[in-house]
């Protein structure tokens, strides 16, 4: 297209009635969880579920949600008959319950009168940490308090669908579709008894999970988006072609990182920058991993993880080249978690929760490159304390 044709295509898109209608439809439905940017936060999901599970809470639903959830999780277990006949209002719900070795279980349910204990490990977009699930199970099975408990259940909650017969280290797999099913069953039975504000709060949660976790979008909005793209394909493709956001941010990050004195072993890759803290006294002892420079551990900057638009940072630990080094690697993971307070996820390759350096929205809000650089430099100072200094201490103490 000529420049004149390009401008004409962009003008047609900007003045499109369909585009104006899409803006109205997509912004109309206010959602408290999305407004507060809680949709991908595991802790906030656990807080909400913990609130619903707690019998004597402001929802006044008593043990109804707990029973609905157990109906789904234990649908193939004959124990369910006895459990549903019990009064489970003695349930004590603990979030982030600490085990003997300092690990934290997302949701812990203890019904002492009914001799029932249940662990729920909640993973929104992350994987299991190193031996995490086995450790939680051992804690319950070996704890004196729970030895005489008749009912002991371990649930692994993820967004993903699963095979009903799939076993995962003794855990029962449930997904967020199951959570919505339990909540919807609850709303059918008790919705008319709820206060309006509680009902609206629960409905907002349902809509947020459907859209952000289950990937369900209003069909009318999807059809409208397709129509706009068909009618304005050249303009939209032109916008995408000229929005080289990731490459621009990578270039800025490279410039900033190379000037820092708290990092070394800096390697630039196509999707990010990898480095280690400077002033390590045992760098050669870390070279037993299946990774760049053989390093078992790296800090990965600007990793646009899992297709996200946000530039973030993670600590990654690779598998060892030699299986004999597995025990050494486990000690490494434990030491880093202890010093940084971060939790690892993943199985063969372990990585911490992403630390956001720059969101896509941040980038759009700044007027020029200097403002973006200033933002990144502020974040790097936060990162120095949270990741770099703490990781250096952990590695030097190995």
Secondary structure as the mmCIF struct_conf table of DSSP 4:
data_model
#
loop_
_struct_conf.conf_type_id
_struct_conf.id
_struct_conf.beg_label_comp_id
_struct_conf.beg_label_asym_id
_struct_conf.beg_label_seq_id
_struct_conf.end_label_comp_id
_struct_conf.end_label_asym_id
_struct_conf.end_label_seq_id
HELX_RH_AL_P HELX_RH_AL_P1 UNK A 3 UNK A 14
TURN_TY1_P TURN_TY1_P1 UNK A 15 UNK A 15
HELX_RH_AL_P HELX_RH_AL_P2 UNK A 17 UNK A 28
BEND BEND1 UNK A 29 UNK A 29
HELX_RH_AL_P HELX_RH_AL_P3 UNK A 32 UNK A 35
TURN_TY1_P TURN_TY1_P2 UNK A 36 UNK A 37
TURN_TY1_P TURN_TY1_P3 UNK A 39 UNK A 40
HELX_RH_AL_P HELX_RH_AL_P4 UNK A 42 UNK A 53
BEND BEND2 UNK A 55 UNK A 57
TURN_TY1_P TURN_TY1_P4 UNK A 58 UNK A 59
TURN_TY1_P TURN_TY1_P5 UNK A 62 UNK A 63
HELX_RH_AL_P HELX_RH_AL_P5 UNK A 64 UNK A 73
TURN_TY1_P TURN_TY1_P6 UNK A 74 UNK A 76
TURN_TY1_P TURN_TY1_P7 UNK A 78 UNK A 78
HELX_RH_AL_P HELX_RH_AL_P6 UNK A 79 UNK A 84
TURN_TY1_P TURN_TY1_P8 UNK A 85 UNK A 85
BEND BEND3 UNK A 86 UNK A 86
TURN_TY1_P TURN_TY1_P9 UNK A 89 UNK A 90
STRN STRN1 UNK A 92 UNK A 98
TURN_TY1_P TURN_TY1_P10 UNK A 100 UNK A 101
BEND BEND4 UNK A 102 UNK A 102
STRN STRN2 UNK A 104 UNK A 111
TURN_TY1_P TURN_TY1_P11 UNK A 112 UNK A 115
STRN STRN3 UNK A 116 UNK A 123
BEND BEND5 UNK A 124 UNK A 125
TURN_TY1_P TURN_TY1_P12 UNK A 130 UNK A 131
HELX_RH_AL_P HELX_RH_AL_P7 UNK A 132 UNK A 142
HELX_RH_3T_P HELX_RH_3T_P1 UNK A 144 UNK A 146
TURN_TY1_P TURN_TY1_P13 UNK A 147 UNK A 148
BEND BEND6 UNK A 150 UNK A 150
STRN STRN4 UNK A 151 UNK A 158
BEND BEND7 UNK A 159 UNK A 160
TURN_TY1_P TURN_TY1_P14 UNK A 164 UNK A 165
STRN STRN5 UNK A 167 UNK A 168
TURN_TY1_P TURN_TY1_P15 UNK A 169 UNK A 170
STRN STRN6 UNK A 171 UNK A 175
HELX_RH_AL_P HELX_RH_AL_P8 UNK A 176 UNK A 190
HELX_RH_3T_P HELX_RH_3T_P2 UNK A 191 UNK A 193
BEND BEND8 UNK A 194 UNK A 194
HELX_RH_AL_P HELX_RH_AL_P9 UNK A 196 UNK A 208
HELX_RH_PI_P HELX_RH_PI_P1 UNK A 209 UNK A 213
BEND BEND9 UNK A 214 UNK A 214
HELX_RH_AL_P HELX_RH_AL_P10 UNK A 219 UNK A 231
TURN_TY1_P TURN_TY1_P16 UNK A 232 UNK A 232
HELX_RH_AL_P HELX_RH_AL_P11 UNK A 233 UNK A 241
TURN_TY1_P TURN_TY1_P17 UNK A 242 UNK A 242
HELX_RH_AL_P HELX_RH_AL_P12 UNK A 245 UNK A 258
TURN_TY1_P TURN_TY1_P18 UNK A 259 UNK A 259
BEND BEND10 UNK A 261 UNK A 262
STRN STRN7 UNK A 263 UNK A 269
TURN_TY1_P TURN_TY1_P19 UNK A 270 UNK A 271
STRN STRN8 UNK A 272 UNK A 277
BEND BEND11 UNK A 278 UNK A 278
BEND BEND12 UNK A 281 UNK A 281
HELX_RH_3T_P HELX_RH_3T_P3 UNK A 283 UNK A 286
STRN STRN9 UNK A 289 UNK A 289
BEND BEND13 UNK A 290 UNK A 291
HELX_RH_3T_P HELX_RH_3T_P4 UNK A 292 UNK A 294
BEND BEND14 UNK A 296 UNK A 296
STRN STRN10 UNK A 297 UNK A 301
BEND BEND15 UNK A 302 UNK A 302
HELX_RH_3T_P HELX_RH_3T_P5 UNK A 305 UNK A 307
BEND BEND16 UNK A 309 UNK A 310
STRN STRN11 UNK A 311 UNK A 317
HELX_LH_PP_P HELX_LH_PP_P1 UNK A 318 UNK A 319
STRN STRN12 UNK A 320 UNK A 320
BEND BEND17 UNK A 321 UNK A 322
HELX_RH_3T_P HELX_RH_3T_P6 UNK A 323 UNK A 325
HELX_RH_AL_P HELX_RH_AL_P13 UNK A 326 UNK A 340
STRN STRN13 UNK A 344 UNK A 345
BEND BEND18 UNK A 347 UNK A 349
STRN STRN14 UNK A 350 UNK A 352
HELX_LH_PP_P HELX_LH_PP_P2 UNK A 353 UNK A 354
STRN STRN15 UNK A 355 UNK A 358
HELX_RH_AL_P HELX_RH_AL_P14 UNK A 360 UNK A 365
BEND BEND19 UNK A 367 UNK A 368
HELX_RH_AL_P HELX_RH_AL_P15 UNK A 369 UNK A 383
HELX_RH_PI_P HELX_RH_PI_P2 UNK A 384 UNK A 389
HELX_RH_AL_P HELX_RH_AL_P16 UNK A 390 UNK A 396
TURN_TY1_P TURN_TY1_P20 UNK A 397 UNK A 397
#
